[in-house]
Amino acid sequence: MQPIVYYLMKVILCSAVLYAYYLIALKDRKFHYYNRFYLLAIILFSWIVPLFKITMTYDKSRSLNTPYQLFEVIADNNGSFEEKMLAVTSTFDWNLVFIALISFVSLIVAVGLVRSLIRIYQLIKTNPSLTIEGLKLILTDTKGTPYSFFSYIFWNRTIDLESKIGKQMLAHEWVHARQKHSADKLILESMMIIGWFNPIFWILKKELYLIHEFIADDRSIENNDSAQLAALLLAAAYPQQQTLLTHSFFFSPIKRRIKMLKQISSPQSSYFRRIIALPIAASLFFLFAFRTHGVTIEHPAVNNQYTIVLDAGHGGMDPGAKSSTGITEAEMALAMAKRIVALNKNPNIRFELSRDKDEFIKITDRTTYVVEKKADLFVSIHMNASPNNQRAGLEIYCPQQGSVGFLRSLPLAGMLKLSLDGEFKSSAVKTREKHKIWVLDHATVPAVIVLPGYITNTKDLSHLQSRQEEIASKILMGIENYLTQKEKGYIKLPSEAEWKQALPSRTKTSETVKFTPPLIVSDTVKFTPPLIISDTVKFAPPLIIKNKVEVVFDASMTLSVLEKIKAGLKKENIDLNFEKLEFDPVDEKLNFIKFSVDCHDGFKGSAGLPLSKDKKIGFYREYDPKEESPFGIGDISK
């Protein structure tokens, strides 16, 4: 079938569905203004919606969640039906025939519209007029009058303006003029030039004109007196002449007009009947505009059996970072991890979740879990956060640079970065020399932390929420690619001695290390090492001894001391924020403190306490891997 015919079929079907709803829920109900615009909207909506073509591509090899399954049933069938209809070919171009036929009839309808406009213009120019309340009253003997066109009312001289019936008729036409009903007619008749083929449009046209009469009757008849309206309708003969664009007082099925005048509306019922039109319109848009295109993405073939620990960061009493909408890092990380597991259909890959609910897991237990499950890989999912809400993009962390763990993990990080690059404007593979990351540096297998965006950045947060399925799929793809490349022998790491020899001097701040794992033999991974490697940085007043940072706040501290502490910790990549401070008005000593701290390695917290000679508060971060409690915060009074 030719494209033009298929499009016109959709226009007819769309208008038929919307008009069917009008017949069921809106017709002969006393909300005429809503019905007026609803009928006009049917015409515009029916023309526009079939023009939209929004194609969504999905991977046929993956299972879809419930909303996507519904989408596939409707939109995919719509797309495949469209392809079949449009695929029918013929040696003769029927498009030309359809266009010629439509154009010929449209020309006839257009001529009728132009003749009506000319007729109205002639009546205005050839007949005397009066001005009443800003409206032009054209006095004429033309049959079918009185009727109105915009600010003109064409009045029959035989009807006495001063009579009761004359005044009622004038009031009726005055409503038509003030409500701009002629604009509706002009729009509708213009649409009929190209939509004459649609029988629903002809029905809509008649119904809309009747809605205009309902509005005029309701506004012009005193006290909704149905007997008065009946007397007016029967006071004169039906018109014998009228133009397409004018409103005649005598246009009407008398019974419906009298019935509508007597009807009493129910506000609650009318609101429900009107609002239900919105989901119907949305469903039609979904049905006509969307179509899916299923493709089979070739997922890498993994031949050997692998166990992968998928770690959802934070949880329980440690919610992690929080977005402006209130959603926490722990929630989003768990949702992403579960989605990755659900998408996996490879029987040779088994995922083990470090947590499958909102619970607190110690970092030492997370690394122990890797050993217990005899895992081949460790992939931890976190969400990034920053006080600077402009920071955005993907970050993937590896173990400490130059370590054996780093050598093992860099290829995995590289594959994940390649897979996820298209989702984010910026991406980077990183590591830390200072403030090491426990779960990475103590892993016995390739281990990475994936942070797919900043939840403190509104665009990243929206992207994470709207494209969770796609991001999870690409993380899974990166893992599959790594395992495939490993099986094929493409991942060949240099020895630790060769790696250290390749590292530049750490005092050269502008130099970049170039290293080919090779992930894919021709690719080069660029990696900038951290510049600060010292385990101990001396500054006061934070106490930094070897691998431990400890800060104690007491009542003797002043604001300047607190600022020095904050600045010193900043150099150690620890963010200290004072949420509330109260000082003694006399000696300016600290009476109350509430603060939060973020070590940027998964450890963060907040605390508050009134201070005195015996009351102290603080926090510590222990970087010694042998310590069972690497982080603490709160009241440390003796």
Backbone torsions as a table, in degrees:
resi	resn	phi	psi	omega
1	MET	NA	145.1	-176.1
2	GLN	-74.2	148.8	-176.5
3	PRO	-57.4	-38.7	-176.6
4	ILE	-64.3	-39.5	-179.5
5	VAL	-69.1	-40.3	179.5
6	TYR	-62.2	-41.0	178.1
7	TYR	-64.0	-44.1	-179.3
8	LEU	-65.7	-33.6	176.2
9	MET	-62.3	-40.3	-179.8
10	LYS	-68.9	-35.0	176.6
11	VAL	-61.6	-45.3	180.0
12	ILE	-64.1	-45.3	-178.1
13	LEU	-64.3	-42.7	-179.5
14	CYS	-62.3	-46.4	-180.0
15	SER	-66.8	-34.0	180.0
16	ALA	-66.1	-41.5	-179.9
17	VAL	-64.8	-45.9	-178.5
18	LEU	-67.6	-36.6	178.8
19	TYR	-71.9	-33.0	177.0
20	ALA	-61.2	-39.4	176.9
21	TYR	-64.8	-37.7	177.8
22	TYR	-60.8	-44.6	-179.1
23	LEU	-63.1	-38.5	-175.8
24	ILE	-76.5	-43.4	-168.2
25	ALA	-114.0	-22.6	-170.3
26	LEU	-115.8	-27.9	-175.3
27	LYS	-61.7	138.5	178.4
28	ASP	60.3	29.6	172.7
29	ARG	-108.2	150.6	-169.9
30	LYS	-90.2	54.0	167.3
31	PHE	-130.6	71.8	-170.3
32	HIS	-66.7	-36.1	-178.1
33	TYR	-65.0	-41.5	176.9
34	TYR	-63.6	-45.4	-179.3
35	ASN	-61.6	-36.7	178.9
36	ARG	-57.6	-51.4	-177.2
37	PHE	-76.6	-27.3	175.9
38	TYR	-63.8	-44.0	179.8
39	LEU	-65.2	-39.1	175.6
40	LEU	-65.3	-39.3	-178.8
41	ALA	-65.9	-32.7	178.0
42	ILE	-55.5	-44.6	-177.3
43	ILE	-65.7	-49.4	-179.5
44	LEU	-63.6	-44.7	-178.8
45	PHE	-61.7	-41.6	-177.3
46	SER	-66.1	-31.8	177.6
47	TRP	-76.4	-38.9	-169.5
48	ILE	-82.4	-47.1	-171.9
49	VAL	-58.2	-43.8	179.6
50	PRO	-64.0	-13.8	178.6
51	LEU	-76.9	-23.7	-177.9
52	PHE	-74.2	136.8	174.1
53	LYS	-136.7	98.9	-179.5
54	ILE	-109.0	107.6	-175.7
55	THR	-99.0	127.4	178.1
56	MET	-111.7	126.8	179.1
57	THR	-97.7	133.7	178.5
58	TYR	-136.0	160.7	-178.1
59	ASP	-88.8	114.5	-178.3
60	LYS	-65.6	-23.3	-175.7
61	SER	-78.8	-11.3	-179.5
62	ARG	-101.7	146.9	174.5
63	SER	-76.4	146.6	-177.8
64	LEU	-106.5	147.5	175.0
65	ASN	-75.2	174.4	-169.7
66	THR	-56.0	-48.1	178.8
67	PRO	-60.0	-38.2	179.7
68	TYR	-69.8	-34.2	177.6
69	GLN	-63.7	-43.1	176.6
70	LEU	-62.3	-42.3	178.2
71	PHE	-59.3	-41.9	-178.3
72	GLU	-64.6	-42.9	-178.2
73	VAL	-60.0	-44.8	-175.7
74	ILE	-82.2	-59.2	-172.5
75	ALA	-70.3	-36.5	-179.4
76	ASP	-68.8	-40.0	176.5
77	ASN	-64.6	-38.3	177.1
78	ASN	-60.8	-45.5	-179.5
79	GLY	-65.2	-44.1	-178.3
80	SER	-67.8	-36.8	176.7
81	PHE	-63.0	-41.9	179.0
82	GLU	-61.9	-42.0	-179.9
83	GLU	-63.3	-41.3	-179.9
84	LYS	-66.5	-42.4	-178.6
85	MET	-65.1	-42.1	-176.3
86	LEU	-80.7	-13.0	-178.7
87	ALA	-80.2	-15.6	179.7
88	VAL	-67.5	120.9	-176.8
89	THR	-115.3	162.0	179.7
90	SER	-149.8	152.6	178.5
91	THR	-71.2	-20.1	179.1
92	PHE	-102.9	135.6	-178.5
93	ASP	-84.1	94.0	-179.1
94	TRP	-70.6	-17.7	177.4
95	ASN	-56.1	-40.0	-179.4
96	LEU	-64.3	-38.5	179.5
97	VAL	-64.8	-47.5	-179.3
98	PHE	-62.5	-44.5	-179.6
99	ILE	-63.0	-41.8	179.7
100	ALA	-63.7	-43.5	-180.0
101	LEU	-64.2	-47.5	-179.8
102	ILE	-62.6	-41.3	-179.0
103	SER	-65.1	-39.1	-178.5
104	PHE	-64.9	-49.8	-179.2
105	VAL	-67.8	-37.2	178.5
106	SER	-61.5	-36.0	177.8
107	LEU	-63.4	-41.2	178.5
108	ILE	-62.9	-44.7	179.3
109	VAL	-64.4	-39.5	179.9
110	ALA	-65.2	-38.8	177.8
111	VAL	-61.6	-41.6	178.2
112	GLY	-61.1	-40.2	179.0
113	LEU	-65.5	-44.6	-179.9
114	VAL	-63.7	-41.3	178.9
115	ARG	-60.8	-38.4	178.3
116	SER	-64.1	-43.5	178.9
117	LEU	-63.4	-39.9	178.8
118	ILE	-65.8	-41.6	179.7
119	ARG	-61.0	-42.8	178.9
120	ILE	-64.6	-41.9	179.7
121	TYR	-61.8	-41.7	179.9
122	GLN	-64.9	-39.9	179.3
123	LEU	-63.9	-38.9	179.6
124	ILE	-65.7	-40.5	-175.3
125	LYS	-79.0	-27.4	-172.1
126	THR	-103.0	1.8	-177.3
127	ASN	-127.3	147.7	178.3
128	PRO	-67.5	161.0	-177.1
129	SER	-141.0	158.9	173.7
130	LEU	-126.7	153.1	176.4
131	THR	-110.3	120.0	-179.2
132	ILE	-129.8	115.7	177.8
133	GLU	51.9	42.7	176.8
134	GLY	82.7	-0.1	179.3
135	LEU	-109.9	146.0	178.0
136	LYS	-91.0	122.5	177.6
137	LEU	-100.7	109.3	-178.5
138	ILE	-91.8	116.4	-177.9
139	LEU	-88.2	120.9	-173.3
140	THR	-148.0	163.0	175.0
141	ASP	-103.2	10.2	-176.7
142	THR	-62.0	136.5	179.4
143	LYS	-68.5	147.0	179.4
144	GLY	95.0	-13.6	177.4
145	THR	-77.2	153.9	10.2
146	PRO	-82.6	148.3	170.0
147	TYR	-153.7	167.3	-173.2
148	SER	-125.8	156.2	173.4
149	PHE	-148.7	107.1	-173.9
150	PHE	52.3	-121.6	-175.6
151	SER	-90.1	11.0	179.3
152	TYR	-107.6	133.1	172.6
153	ILE	-117.1	119.2	-179.7
154	PHE	-91.0	113.0	-169.9
155	TRP	-110.3	133.9	177.5
156	ASN	-79.4	125.5	-176.3
157	ARG	-60.2	-22.8	-176.4
158	THR	-75.3	-11.2	-179.6
159	ILE	-98.5	122.6	-178.3
160	ASP	-73.4	119.1	179.9
161	LEU	-63.1	-26.1	-176.3
162	GLU	-88.2	-10.3	179.5
163	SER	-74.9	162.6	-179.7
164	LYS	-62.2	-43.9	179.8
165	ILE	-65.6	-40.7	179.7
166	GLY	-61.2	-43.3	179.6
167	LYS	-64.4	-38.9	179.1
168	GLN	-66.7	-41.3	178.2
169	MET	-64.3	-41.3	179.1
170	LEU	-64.4	-42.2	177.3
171	ALA	-60.6	-38.5	179.5
172	HIS	-63.4	-48.8	-179.9
173	GLU	-69.5	-30.0	176.2
174	TRP	-60.4	-39.8	177.6
175	VAL	-62.5	-45.5	178.3
176	HIS	-55.7	-44.0	-176.8
177	ALA	-68.3	-45.6	-178.3
178	ARG	-67.7	-32.9	-179.0
179	GLN	-83.6	1.0	178.1
180	LYS	56.1	40.6	178.3
181	HIS	-64.7	-25.8	178.8
182	SER	-65.6	-28.6	176.9
183	ALA	-64.9	-41.2	176.1
184	ASP	-58.6	-44.9	-178.8
185	LYS	-63.3	-41.4	-179.1
186	LEU	-64.6	-42.0	177.3
187	ILE	-62.8	-45.8	-176.6
188	LEU	-65.5	-44.6	180.0
189	GLU	-66.4	-33.8	176.4
190	SER	-66.5	-40.8	177.5
191	MET	-64.6	-32.1	-178.6
192	MET	-68.3	-19.3	178.0
193	ILE	-60.7	-42.0	-179.9
194	ILE	-102.7	-11.2	-177.4
195	GLY	-111.8	19.5	-177.2
196	TRP	-59.6	-25.9	-176.1
197	PHE	-71.0	-17.8	-174.5
198	ASN	-90.5	111.5	-178.7
199	PRO	-62.7	-27.2	-179.7
200	ILE	-65.1	-36.4	179.9
201	PHE	-63.0	-37.2	179.0
202	TRP	-66.6	-38.2	177.5
203	ILE	-67.6	-41.9	178.0
204	LEU	-60.1	-40.4	-179.3
205	LYS	-59.0	-48.4	-179.8
206	LYS	-64.3	-40.8	-177.9
207	GLU	-68.5	-38.7	179.9
208	LEU	-64.7	-40.5	178.6
209	TYR	-62.8	-35.8	179.2
210	LEU	-71.3	-34.6	175.4
211	ILE	-60.9	-40.2	176.3
212	HIS	-57.5	-41.8	179.9
213	GLU	-66.8	-39.4	177.5
214	PHE	-58.6	-44.3	-179.4
215	ILE	-62.9	-45.3	-179.2
216	ALA	-65.7	-40.1	178.0
217	ASP	-62.2	-44.1	-175.5
218	ASP	-64.6	-34.8	-176.7
219	ARG	-87.4	-21.0	-171.0
220	SER	-107.7	-22.4	-177.6
221	ILE	-88.7	124.2	-176.9
222	GLU	-67.5	131.8	174.9
223	ASN	56.8	25.0	-179.5
224	ASN	51.0	42.3	-177.4
225	ASP	-75.9	102.5	-177.8
226	SER	-67.3	-31.6	178.5
227	ALA	-65.7	-37.8	178.0
228	GLN	-65.0	-41.9	178.5
229	LEU	-63.8	-41.9	179.9
230	ALA	-62.6	-39.7	179.0
231	ALA	-63.6	-39.8	179.7
232	LEU	-66.4	-42.5	-178.1
233	LEU	-66.8	-31.3	-178.3
234	LEU	-93.2	-0.2	-176.1
235	ALA	-77.0	-16.1	-177.9
236	ALA	-141.6	163.5	179.0
237	ALA	-76.6	160.3	176.2
238	TYR	-67.7	150.5	-174.3
239	PRO	-69.0	151.0	177.6
240	GLN	-108.3	-7.8	-179.3
241	GLN	-152.4	134.5	179.6
242	GLN	-161.5	145.7	178.7
243	THR	-87.2	165.8	-178.6
244	LEU	-62.8	-30.3	-168.2
245	LEU	-102.2	0.3	-176.2
246	THR	-101.8	160.8	176.7
247	HIS	-108.7	113.4	177.1
248	SER	-92.6	140.0	178.3
249	PHE	-60.8	-29.1	-171.9
250	PHE	-90.9	2.1	176.2
251	PHE	-71.7	121.1	177.2
252	SER	168.2	144.9	153.7
253	PRO	-79.3	114.1	-173.1
254	ILE	-58.2	-41.8	-174.8
255	LYS	-61.3	-43.4	-178.1
256	ARG	-67.3	-38.2	-178.6
257	ARG	-66.3	-41.6	178.9
258	ILE	-67.9	-40.2	-179.9
259	LYS	-62.7	-43.2	-179.0
260	MET	-66.5	-33.9	-179.9
261	LEU	-66.4	-31.7	-177.4
262	LYS	-86.5	-14.1	-173.1
263	GLN	-71.5	142.4	176.0
264	ILE	-108.5	128.1	-175.5
265	SER	-89.7	153.8	175.0
266	SER	-109.3	111.9	-175.7
267	PRO	-56.4	-43.5	-177.6
268	GLN	-65.5	-45.5	179.7
269	SER	-65.8	-41.4	-177.7
270	SER	-66.1	-36.9	178.9
271	TYR	-63.5	-45.2	-179.8
272	PHE	-62.9	-43.4	-178.9
273	ARG	-62.5	-35.7	-178.5
274	ARG	-77.4	-41.8	-173.8
275	ILE	-70.8	-25.4	-178.4
276	ILE	-69.3	-13.4	177.6
277	ALA	-67.3	-27.1	-177.8
278	LEU	-64.8	-50.7	177.2
279	PRO	-64.1	-28.9	177.3
280	ILE	-66.3	-44.5	178.1
281	ALA	-63.9	-40.0	179.2
282	ALA	-64.7	-38.5	178.5
283	SER	-64.7	-40.1	178.2
284	LEU	-65.4	-40.9	177.5
285	PHE	-61.1	-43.2	179.1
286	PHE	-62.2	-42.9	-176.7
287	LEU	-67.7	-43.9	-173.4
288	PHE	-88.8	-34.8	-171.9
289	ALA	-84.6	-35.0	-172.8
290	PHE	-94.1	143.6	168.6
291	ARG	-148.3	148.3	-178.9
292	THR	-107.4	154.8	177.1
293	HIS	-129.0	102.0	-178.2
294	GLY	-79.6	130.5	176.0
295	VAL	-128.3	149.3	177.4
296	THR	-96.8	108.9	178.8
297	ILE	-82.9	128.7	-179.1
298	GLU	-75.7	101.8	176.7
299	HIS	-81.5	141.7	-176.9
300	PRO	-56.8	140.0	178.4
301	ALA	-81.2	119.3	178.0
302	VAL	-106.5	118.1	-171.5
303	ASN	-90.4	-33.6	-177.1
304	ASN	-92.8	167.0	179.0
305	GLN	-87.0	132.9	-179.4
306	TYR	-134.4	143.2	172.5
307	THR	-114.9	129.6	-177.0
308	ILE	-125.6	123.8	174.2
309	VAL	-83.5	120.2	178.5
310	LEU	-105.4	113.1	-171.8
311	ASP	-104.5	116.7	173.8
312	ALA	-87.7	113.5	-173.5
313	GLY	-61.5	152.5	175.9
314	HIS	63.6	-153.3	179.7
315	GLY	120.3	153.0	178.6
316	GLY	62.9	-126.3	-178.3
317	MET	-72.0	-6.1	177.6
318	ASP	-114.6	87.9	-176.7
319	PRO	-76.4	-12.1	-176.5
320	GLY	76.7	-155.2	-179.9
321	ALA	-70.8	160.3	-179.9
322	LYS	-129.4	137.4	178.9
323	SER	-82.7	171.8	178.6
324	SER	-66.5	-20.9	179.6
325	THR	-87.1	-6.9	178.5
326	GLY	100.8	-13.7	180.0
327	ILE	-73.4	140.4	-173.8
328	THR	-99.6	161.0	177.0
329	GLU	-60.8	-40.1	-179.1
330	ALA	-60.9	-41.7	179.4
331	GLU	-63.5	-48.0	-175.8
332	MET	-69.1	-37.2	179.1
333	ALA	-64.9	-41.9	179.7
334	LEU	-66.2	-42.0	178.9
335	ALA	-62.0	-41.4	179.4
336	MET	-66.3	-42.9	179.9
337	ALA	-62.3	-43.6	178.7
338	LYS	-63.8	-35.3	-179.8
339	ARG	-68.6	-37.9	177.8
340	ILE	-61.2	-45.0	179.4
341	VAL	-61.7	-42.7	-178.7
342	ALA	-65.3	-33.1	-178.0
343	LEU	-77.4	-21.1	-176.5
344	ASN	-71.9	121.1	178.2
345	LYS	-119.9	10.0	-178.8
346	ASN	-87.2	115.4	-177.1
347	PRO	-65.9	-17.5	-179.6
348	ASN	-86.8	-4.1	178.7
349	ILE	-115.4	120.0	178.5
350	ARG	-116.3	122.3	178.4
351	PHE	-95.0	138.5	173.0
352	GLU	-119.8	118.8	179.6
353	LEU	-82.5	130.8	176.7
354	SER	-67.4	-27.8	171.4
355	ARG	-150.1	141.8	178.8
356	ASP	-118.2	12.2	176.6
357	LYS	-151.2	178.8	-178.0
358	ASP	-81.2	88.6	179.6
359	GLU	-141.0	155.2	-179.7
360	PHE	-86.7	128.8	176.8
361	ILE	-122.5	123.9	177.9
362	LYS	-64.1	147.6	-177.5
363	ILE	-64.5	-30.8	177.3
364	THR	-66.2	-34.8	178.3
365	ASP	-70.1	-29.4	179.9
366	ARG	-67.1	-42.4	178.8
367	THR	-71.6	-34.5	176.2
368	THR	-63.4	-36.6	-179.4
369	TYR	-61.6	-35.2	178.3
370	VAL	-61.5	-42.6	179.5
371	VAL	-68.4	-42.8	-179.1
372	GLU	-60.3	-38.8	-177.3
373	LYS	-87.2	-0.2	-178.1
374	LYS	51.3	48.8	-174.2
375	ALA	-74.3	153.7	176.4
376	ASP	-96.3	-25.2	-179.2
377	LEU	-142.6	154.9	173.1
378	PHE	-128.4	117.9	179.5
379	VAL	-124.0	116.6	-179.3
380	SER	-104.9	133.6	-179.5
381	ILE	-104.9	121.8	175.1
382	HIS	-130.2	172.1	171.2
383	MET	-120.7	137.8	-177.0
384	ASN	-80.2	160.2	178.5
385	ALA	-154.3	153.0	179.6
386	SER	-158.5	145.7	173.3
387	PRO	-60.8	-27.1	175.4
388	ASN	-85.3	102.1	-175.1
389	ASN	-73.5	5.1	175.1
390	GLN	-90.4	-15.8	179.5
391	ARG	-68.4	136.7	-175.9
392	ALA	-153.5	168.6	173.8
393	GLY	112.8	175.7	-178.0
394	LEU	-90.0	137.6	171.9
395	GLU	-133.8	138.8	176.8
396	ILE	-127.3	124.9	-177.7
397	TYR	-102.8	138.8	174.6
398	CYS	-109.9	169.0	173.2
399	PRO	-62.4	176.5	-175.8
400	GLN	-53.2	134.9	-177.0
401	GLN	-61.1	136.4	178.3
402	GLY	88.7	-10.7	179.4
403	SER	-81.6	165.2	176.3
404	VAL	-61.7	-38.8	178.3
405	GLY	-61.1	-36.6	177.7
406	PHE	-64.0	-43.2	179.9
407	LEU	-62.9	-38.7	179.8
408	ARG	-68.6	-35.8	-167.2
409	SER	-93.1	-22.4	-175.7
410	LEU	-58.2	-42.8	178.2
411	PRO	-60.4	-39.5	177.7
412	LEU	-63.3	-44.7	178.4
413	ALA	-61.0	-40.9	-179.9
414	GLY	-63.5	-41.6	178.7
415	MET	-65.7	-40.0	177.6
416	LEU	-65.5	-39.5	178.5
417	LYS	-63.6	-45.1	179.2
418	LEU	-60.6	-39.6	-178.3
419	SER	-69.8	-34.6	-174.1
420	LEU	-96.4	-7.3	-174.3
421	ASP	-52.4	-40.2	-176.6
422	GLY	-68.5	-14.2	-177.8
423	GLU	-86.6	-18.6	-172.7
424	PHE	-133.3	147.2	179.7
425	LYS	-68.7	-30.9	178.9
426	SER	-135.3	150.2	178.2
427	SER	-153.2	154.5	-178.1
428	ALA	-157.7	146.6	170.2
429	VAL	-101.6	125.9	-173.3
430	LYS	-130.2	167.7	171.3
431	THR	-149.1	174.7	179.6
432	ARG	-130.3	137.3	172.1
433	GLU	-91.6	-45.7	177.9
434	LYS	-93.6	155.5	176.0
435	HIS	52.5	59.4	-175.0
436	LYS	-59.6	160.1	-178.6
437	ILE	-101.1	112.0	-171.7
438	TRP	-54.2	-53.4	-172.2
439	VAL	-64.0	-22.4	177.7
440	LEU	-88.3	-49.3	-174.3
441	ASP	-71.5	-15.7	179.2
442	HIS	-110.3	11.2	177.1
443	ALA	-79.7	144.9	179.7
444	THR	-99.5	3.5	-179.4
445	VAL	-133.2	168.2	173.5
446	PRO	-51.9	127.2	-173.4
447	ALA	-140.1	137.1	178.3
448	VAL	-142.7	157.4	169.2
449	ILE	-113.4	125.5	179.5
450	VAL	-104.3	122.5	177.6
451	LEU	-118.3	91.6	-175.0
452	PRO	-83.1	65.6	175.8
453	GLY	109.9	162.7	-179.2
454	TYR	-100.6	120.9	178.6
455	ILE	-77.2	-6.3	173.9
456	THR	-89.4	-2.7	175.4
457	ASN	-106.0	122.6	-172.7
458	THR	-61.1	-37.1	-179.8
459	LYS	-69.4	-43.6	177.4
460	ASP	-62.8	-41.5	-179.6
461	LEU	-62.3	-46.2	178.5
462	SER	-61.9	-39.9	179.9
463	HIS	-65.2	-42.6	178.9
464	LEU	-62.6	-38.2	-177.4
465	GLN	-77.6	-39.2	-176.1
466	SER	-81.6	-24.2	-176.8
467	ARG	-122.2	35.5	179.0
468	GLN	-58.8	-43.0	-178.7
469	GLU	-60.3	-46.0	-177.1
470	GLU	-68.3	-41.6	-179.9
471	ILE	-65.2	-43.7	178.1
472	ALA	-60.9	-41.5	179.2
473	SER	-62.2	-37.6	-178.5
474	LYS	-75.5	-31.3	173.3
475	ILE	-64.0	-45.0	177.2
476	LEU	-60.8	-41.6	179.0
477	MET	-62.1	-40.9	178.5
478	GLY	-62.2	-40.9	177.8
479	ILE	-64.9	-44.5	179.1
480	GLU	-61.8	-42.3	179.0
481	ASN	-61.6	-42.0	179.5
482	TYR	-60.5	-47.6	-178.2
483	LEU	-64.6	-38.7	178.9
484	THR	-65.6	-46.8	179.5
485	GLN	-62.2	-36.1	179.0
486	LYS	-65.6	-43.5	-179.9
487	GLU	-64.9	-32.5	-179.5
488	LYS	-81.6	-6.7	178.1
489	GLY	82.3	15.1	-179.9
490	TYR	-77.6	-21.1	-179.0
491	ILE	-93.1	101.9	-179.6
492	LYS	-124.2	108.9	-177.0
493	LEU	-88.0	144.0	174.0
494	PRO	-71.1	166.2	176.0
495	SER	-69.6	163.8	-179.5
496	GLU	-62.6	-35.5	179.0
497	ALA	-65.3	-40.9	179.1
498	GLU	-65.9	-37.5	179.8
499	TRP	-65.2	-47.7	-179.1
500	LYS	-62.9	-34.6	179.0
501	GLN	-66.6	-29.8	-178.4
502	ALA	-79.0	-17.8	-177.9
503	LEU	-71.8	136.7	176.0
504	PRO	-77.9	171.8	174.9
505	SER	-61.9	136.3	-175.7
506	ARG	-77.3	-1.8	177.1
507	THR	-89.8	-8.7	179.8
508	LYS	-89.4	99.3	-169.8
509	THR	-71.7	-22.1	-175.0
510	SER	-96.4	-5.2	-173.7
511	GLU	-81.7	143.2	-180.0
512	THR	-116.9	134.2	178.6
513	VAL	-82.9	129.8	174.6
514	LYS	-109.8	126.1	-175.2
515	PHE	-142.4	130.4	177.7
516	THR	-105.8	110.3	-176.4
517	PRO	-61.7	-36.2	-14.6
518	PRO	-83.1	134.9	174.0
519	LEU	-73.3	-56.6	164.7
520	ILE	-122.8	130.2	-160.4
521	VAL	-48.9	-34.2	-174.5
522	SER	-88.0	-8.7	-175.9
523	ASP	-83.4	148.6	175.8
524	THR	-121.3	127.3	177.4
525	VAL	-93.3	123.5	177.4
526	LYS	-97.9	129.6	-175.6
527	PHE	-141.0	127.1	178.8
528	THR	-98.8	118.1	-177.9
529	PRO	-72.7	154.0	172.8
530	PRO	-61.2	152.6	-174.9
531	LEU	-96.7	-24.6	-176.9
532	ILE	-101.8	117.9	-176.8
533	ILE	-118.3	-4.8	-176.5
534	SER	-66.7	136.1	177.6
535	ASP	-76.9	-25.3	-175.6
536	THR	-125.7	123.8	174.8
537	VAL	-119.5	123.7	-175.1
538	LYS	-91.8	118.7	170.7
539	PHE	-160.1	159.8	-177.4
540	ALA	-124.5	151.2	11.7
541	PRO	-97.8	-4.8	176.3
542	PRO	-60.3	139.6	179.8
543	LEU	-92.1	112.9	-179.4
544	ILE	-121.4	107.2	-178.4
545	ILE	-120.8	112.6	-178.8
546	LYS	54.1	-108.8	-173.8
547	ASN	-104.2	26.3	-176.4
548	LYS	-132.4	136.6	172.8
549	VAL	-114.2	127.6	-179.7
550	GLU	-137.9	132.5	180.0
551	VAL	-130.5	130.2	177.5
552	VAL	-123.0	128.9	177.4
553	PHE	-104.2	129.7	176.7
554	ASP	-133.7	176.9	-173.0
555	ALA	-69.1	-12.8	-177.6
556	SER	-82.2	-8.8	-172.2
557	MET	-80.1	142.9	175.6
558	THR	-106.0	174.3	-178.7
559	LEU	-62.8	-38.8	-178.8
560	SER	-65.1	-36.5	177.4
561	VAL	-65.4	-43.3	179.5
562	LEU	-61.1	-40.1	179.4
563	GLU	-65.5	-36.2	176.9
564	LYS	-65.6	-40.5	176.9
565	ILE	-60.5	-46.5	-179.1
566	LYS	-60.7	-45.0	-179.5
567	ALA	-65.7	-39.6	179.5
568	GLY	-64.8	-42.6	178.7
569	LEU	-65.8	-32.4	179.4
570	LYS	-59.9	-37.2	179.0
571	LYS	-65.7	-24.7	178.4
572	GLU	-93.3	13.6	179.6
573	ASN	63.5	31.8	174.8
574	ILE	-115.9	123.2	-179.7
575	ASP	-92.4	121.2	176.2
576	LEU	-114.3	124.6	179.7
577	ASN	-123.4	131.6	177.6
578	PHE	-94.8	112.4	-178.0
579	GLU	-84.8	-29.4	177.4
580	LYS	-156.8	131.4	178.0
581	LEU	-132.7	136.4	176.0
582	GLU	-129.4	128.7	-177.9
583	PHE	-117.0	152.8	176.2
584	ASP	-68.1	130.1	-176.6
585	PRO	-66.9	-16.7	-177.6
586	VAL	-92.9	-62.5	-175.4
587	ASP	-97.9	0.5	176.4
588	GLU	61.4	23.0	176.4
589	LYS	-83.4	158.6	-173.7
590	LEU	-76.3	123.5	177.7
591	ASN	-101.9	-34.6	-177.0
592	PHE	-146.6	142.0	177.7
593	ILE	-141.4	137.5	169.8
594	LYS	-132.2	125.5	-174.1
595	PHE	-142.0	164.3	173.3
596	SER	-132.8	151.3	-177.7
597	VAL	-137.5	140.5	179.0
598	ASP	-132.8	115.9	-178.3
599	CYS	-86.9	-2.2	177.5
600	HIS	60.1	28.8	174.3
601	ASP	-139.4	24.8	-179.6
602	GLY	99.6	-13.2	-179.3
603	PHE	-103.1	122.6	179.0
604	LYS	-156.4	162.8	178.3
605	GLY	-179.7	179.2	178.9
606	SER	-147.5	156.1	-179.4
607	ALA	-159.9	161.8	178.0
608	GLY	-151.8	149.5	-176.7
609	LEU	-166.6	138.2	168.6
610	PRO	-69.9	133.4	-175.5
611	LEU	-102.1	149.1	175.8
612	SER	-152.2	-168.1	-179.6
613	LYS	-61.0	-35.0	-176.3
614	ASP	-104.2	-6.5	-176.4
615	LYS	-104.4	122.1	178.2
616	LYS	-133.0	157.6	-180.0
617	ILE	-144.2	153.9	-179.8
618	GLY	-178.9	-165.3	178.3
619	PHE	-154.1	163.6	173.7
620	TYR	-143.6	154.9	173.3
621	ARG	-132.2	113.6	-177.0
622	GLU	-98.9	119.5	-178.2
623	TYR	-96.5	-0.1	177.7
624	ASP	-73.8	120.0	-176.4
625	PRO	-62.6	-16.4	-178.8
626	LYS	-80.6	-15.6	-178.2
627	GLU	-73.8	134.2	179.4
628	GLU	-78.5	-27.9	-179.0
629	SER	-117.3	90.1	-175.0
630	PRO	-75.8	-10.5	-175.8
631	PHE	-149.8	138.5	176.5
632	GLY	-149.7	149.6	-179.3
633	ILE	-153.0	143.0	176.2
634	GLY	137.0	-159.2	-177.2
635	ASP	-71.3	122.7	179.1
636	ILE	-119.4	24.4	178.4
637	SER	-64.0	146.0	179.0
638	LYS	-71.9	NA	NA
